[in-house]
Amino acid sequence: MKKTILSLTCIALAASGLYGCAGMSETQRDTGTGAAIGAVTGAVLGRATSGKGNRGEATAIGAAAGAAIGAGGGYLWSQRMQAQKAEMERATQGTGVSVSQTTDNQLKLDIPSDVSFDTGRYDIKPNMRAVLDRFASSLTQHTVTTVRIVGHTDSTGSDAVNNPLSVNRAAAVRDYLVDRGVASNRFSIDGRGSREPVADNTTAAGRAMNRRVEIFVAEAAR
């Protein structure tokens, strides 16, 4: 057992050193270090909780699971992801669309209501089409990523109206991107209705901020 822990610790330190190489971002280094430490922790726990006959397999499974968790939810922030973020920042400059990196290493596009949808509707507005056209072009160049689209509404109306409306908004974005050549199997959609506001629903400005679509792009750890 001690030999296993020592070996895995050495691997973790080596991996951490690799992620400290010049030219890598702080996030990339943190991802590598987290994955390495997670692998050690997962391997040790997997071995300790398994039966004698299954320790080798349990150690390997624990190491893989720990590495994914340590890397940040199983997602990596690679140079390809950084390049795609830079592309989308240029493409959405001046549009009101926010482009950011999430804490679990996903690329996030936050599309507000003045760009995306009119109140109570899910047909895509002309202002949004230009953004989605550029986004589709970026996705076709970065084929290893997956895309999750989440629709939101403000608190006007009942859940019976808002919940399907939020799903329809996400579906409209997905269908638009698929029509422009992005493979349909890369997408998942969700609708949160009015359950996750980012602003005060008692004001018109706040309700406008809450009517939005969020797009998450992820590159899974390999």
Salt bridges, closest charged atoms under 4 A:
GLU87 OE2 - HIS142 NE2 3.41
GLU89 OE2 - LYS85 NZ 2.53
ASP118 OD1 - LYS125 NZ 3.41
ASP123 OD1 - ARG121 NE 2.94
ASP133 OD1 - ARG180 NE 2.94
ASP154 OD2 - ARG211 NH1 2.69
ASP175 OD1 - ARG174 NE 3.00
ASP190 OD2 - ARG192 NE 2.66
GLU196 OE2 - ARG192 NH1 2.77
GLU214 OE2 - LYS108 NZ 3.41
GLU214 OE1 - HIS152 NE2 2.89
GLU214 OE2 - ARG212 NE 3.30
GLU219 OE2 - ARG80 NH2 2.46
GLU219 OE2 - ARG222 NH1 2.94
